[in-house]
């Protein structure tokens, strides 16, 4: 299956088409911490360097807004944690994702307050 087909199917299935999305462009939320915004840049820069298309701050049909989505990546949903713990994410945010996302893909968690290595994505 081509990358474009994967992306098209992913967007049709999960993304709310009522909101504009821009490929390989970083959209930052002013409410995020400085560490959170910098880690989003680190993650997106890594994906870009590896030729993996990404989108940021995309509203899903389930109303979740993951920090980064990369439909052709091993784990297409990437969340950056800075002020929240992994337990807080799993309790408060993860249940809002559709079951097939939680069971089939999972969500890659990247911690903003820890040293960054691109290995966390792969």
C-alpha positions as CSV (number, residue, x, y, z in Angstrom):
1,X,0.0,0.0,0.0
2,X,1.4,3.4,-0.9
3,X,2.1,6.1,1.7
4,X,-0.5,8.4,0.1
5,X,-3.2,5.7,0.4
6,X,-2.3,5.1,4.0
7,X,-2.5,8.9,4.7
8,X,-5.8,9.2,2.8
9,X,-7.4,6.2,4.6
10,X,-6.1,7.5,7.9
11,X,-7.6,11.0,7.4
12,X,-10.9,9.6,6.2
13,X,-11.2,7.4,9.2
14,X,-9.8,9.5,12.1
15,X,-9.5,13.2,11.2
16,X,-12.2,15.8,11.5
17,X,-12.3,17.3,8.0
18,X,-13.9,20.6,9.4
19,X,-10.4,21.8,10.4
20,X,-7.5,22.8,8.2
21,X,-4.4,20.7,8.3
22,X,-1.0,21.4,6.9
23,X,1.5,18.6,6.1
24,X,5.0,18.9,7.5
25,X,4.3,22.2,9.2
26,X,4.4,22.8,13.0
27,X,1.4,24.4,14.6
28,X,2.1,25.4,18.2
29,X,-0.4,25.9,21.0
30,X,0.4,29.1,23.0
31,X,-0.9,27.3,26.1
32,X,1.9,24.7,26.1
33,X,5.0,25.0,28.1
34,X,8.3,26.1,26.4
35,X,9.7,22.6,26.9
36,X,6.5,21.1,25.3
37,X,6.8,23.3,22.3
38,X,10.5,22.6,21.9
39,X,10.0,18.8,22.1
40,X,7.3,19.1,19.4
41,X,9.9,20.7,17.2
42,X,12.4,18.0,18.0
43,X,10.0,15.2,17.1
44,X,8.8,16.9,13.9
45,X,12.4,17.6,12.9
46,X,13.3,14.0,13.4
47,X,10.3,12.8,11.3
48,X,11.1,15.3,8.6
49,X,14.8,14.2,8.5
50,X,13.5,10.6,8.0
51,X,11.1,11.5,5.3
52,X,8.0,10.7,7.4
53,X,5.1,13.1,6.8
54,X,3.5,14.6,9.9
55,X,0.8,17.0,11.0
56,X,0.5,18.8,14.3
57,X,-2.5,19.9,16.4
58,X,-5.0,17.9,14.3
59,X,-8.5,17.5,15.6
60,X,-9.7,14.0,15.4
61,X,-13.3,12.9,14.9
62,X,-13.3,11.8,18.6
63,X,-12.4,15.4,19.6
64,X,-8.8,14.5,20.7
65,X,-6.0,16.7,19.4
66,X,-2.7,14.7,19.5
67,X,0.4,16.8,19.4
68,X,1.7,15.0,16.3
69,X,0.2,12.5,13.9
70,X,2.4,10.6,11.4
71,X,0.1,8.1,9.6
72,X,2.9,6.2,7.9
73,X,5.0,5.9,11.1
74,X,5.1,2.8,13.3
75,X,3.0,4.6,15.9
76,X,0.9,7.3,14.1
77,X,-0.1,9.2,17.3
78,X,2.6,11.0,19.2
79,X,1.9,12.9,22.5
80,X,4.4,15.1,24.3
81,X,4.2,15.1,28.0
82,X,5.6,18.0,30.0
83,X,3.4,18.9,33.0
84,X,1.4,15.7,33.0
85,X,2.6,12.2,34.0
86,X,2.1,9.1,31.9
87,X,-0.5,7.9,34.4
88,X,-2.4,11.2,34.0
89,X,-2.4,10.8,30.3
90,X,-3.5,7.1,30.4
91,X,-6.3,8.0,32.9
92,X,-7.5,11.3,31.4
93,X,-6.8,11.4,27.7
94,X,-6.2,7.9,26.4
95,X,-9.8,6.7,27.1
96,X,-11.1,9.4,24.7
97,X,-9.3,7.9,21.7
98,X,-11.3,5.3,19.7
99,X,-10.8,1.7,20.9
100,X,-9.0,0.6,17.7
101,X,-6.4,3.3,18.2
102,X,-5.8,2.3,21.8
103,X,-5.6,-1.4,20.9
104,X,-4.0,-1.4,17.4
105,X,-1.7,1.6,17.3
106,X,-1.2,2.8,20.8
107,X,0.1,6.3,21.4
108,X,3.8,7.1,21.5
109,X,4.6,9.1,24.5
110,X,7.6,11.5,24.5
111,X,8.7,13.3,27.6
112,X,9.6,17.0,27.2
113,X,11.6,17.2,30.4
114,X,14.0,14.3,29.6
115,X,16.9,14.4,27.2
116,X,15.8,13.9,23.6
117,X,17.0,11.1,21.4
118,X,15.3,10.2,18.1
119,X,15.4,6.6,19.3
120,X,12.2,7.3,21.3
121,X,10.3,7.5,18.1
122,X,11.6,4.2,16.5
